[in-house]
Amino acid sequence: MTYYLIEASHELQIIFEQLVLITDYKQKWILTTQIITRAIFNKHSDIYKQH
């Protein structure tokens, strides 16, 4: 019985680790897109200022 519990908790741990990785990846992706968007926006506003 204990063996099954250990196996189950191990499975849950793997799933949890993967979820953490996914959320971490999502946050990095959101940050990256925000930085890129800001960079593009700044570049455009510089172009507008020149005209």
GIUR-V572931 format. One record per pair of residues at least 12 apart in sequence whose C-alpha atoms are under 6 Angstrom apart, sorted by the first residue. I is the first residue (numbers start at 1). J is the second residue. D is the distance in whole Angstrom. If there is no record, write none. Layout:
i=I j=J d=D
i=I j=J d=D
This chain:
none
